[in-house]
Amino acid sequence: AGHTGVFSTGIDLHRFTTEILKCYSGEGSFISQRTVKEFLTRQDIVRGSSWALGWDTPSPDISTSGHYFSEKSAGHLGYTGTSIWIDLERKIIVILLTNRVHPTRENKSIARFRPEIHDLVMKEIGFC
């Protein structure tokens, strides 16, 4: 179920996100480029929202993507602390698989951790 987390392996999630990038740039055949772009583009259906169709986009204030993903990025979070962020412009993928509900569902530290780890990754690869 899309509302409870990302349940897969890192390898399969990398395959999925790589295919999304290929389709976005017109090089893949899994989903049409037009459809991928529509789903990954901020919709502004709700004024001021950072949401695309099922995907989040970086917000100017506090974003789970951190501070360094480009405006042409999309991400999705899971209840258990998992996340996927794809920088469509720079072709960078960050997959985070966690179990934030251990030892208790009251564990809220993932809210601080996600943007911190994304910022560290972007700094490490030179995009800040």
Buried (B, 14 or more C-beta within 10 A) or exposed (E): EEEEBBEBEEEEBBEBBBBBBBBBEEEBEEBEBEEBBEBBBBBEEEEEEBBBEEBBBBBEEEBBBBBBBBEBBBBBBBBBBBBBBBBBEBEBBBBBBBEBBEEEEEBEEBEEBBBEBBBBBBEEEEBE
